Amino acid sequence: MKRLYASDSENFDWAWPQEFRAEEARPRLTSGLKGDGFGARFLRRNGLLLVALAALVLWTWTVRTIAWHNAVEETTEELTAAFELEKEAAVQAVRDEYAAARFLSGEASRQAAMEAEAGWISKVLYGMKDNTQNDLKTAVWCILNRADNAWYPDSVQGVCEQKQQWMGYSADNPVLTDLKDLALEELAVWHAGERPVSEEFVYLYWTPQKVTLRDSFTDGSTTNYWRYGQ
């Protein structure tokens, strides 16, 4: 056999084996798919189609993923909004309940205060219990006017407990129901900011026949008098 050298240009090209030249002639795209099996032939013939199908699948998956993500975001926003509304409603309900409780507590406190005031007034009225209803109401307004007058204690209890002011008064006097109810009626008027007589009438004149209020300590030509119902 003839030995070939790289410098032998005439015979160098023909010196390569026939199989090598056949492999060089195949397209570069399928140069790696060697063999005559069905899989190799299928890939060589349909490679571009498979790439396109893979791209289509990837695009479809991407679109669906984005749509799912958007749907999740919208659902999350809706749930968040619904939760905020429920939370606001719950907070408002608590506020309303607290306001109602505070109102009821205030009402209960005011009612309890009036009950206590009526108890003190009824002890004063006990010494005049044989007088008429109008006489007793006249006496009640003497007490209430004094509570509003700067020259006297500023509470019903303080006015009632003032020494040497009320005939027949004692802290130990019983609280009669009819006297207390009468006092509560006039106290409701007073606490509402109304009154049947001016608050200057703070001087009481009592007899077994009648009870009268006047606006000065002594009788005089300028003295004014008032009785309940007259």
Buried (B, 14 or more C-beta within 10 A) or exposed (E): EEEEEEEEEEEEEEEEEEEEEEEEEEEEEBEEBEEEEEEBEEBBEEEEEEEEEEEEEEEEEEEEEEEEEEEEEEEEEEEEEEEEEEEEEEEEEEEEEEEEEEEEEEEEEEEEBBBEBBBBBBBBBBBBEEBBEBBBBBBBBBBBBBBBBEEBBEEBBEBBBBEEBBEEBEEEBEBBEEBBEBBBEBBEBBEEEEBEBEBBBBBBEBEEEBBBBBBBEEEEEEEEBBBBEE
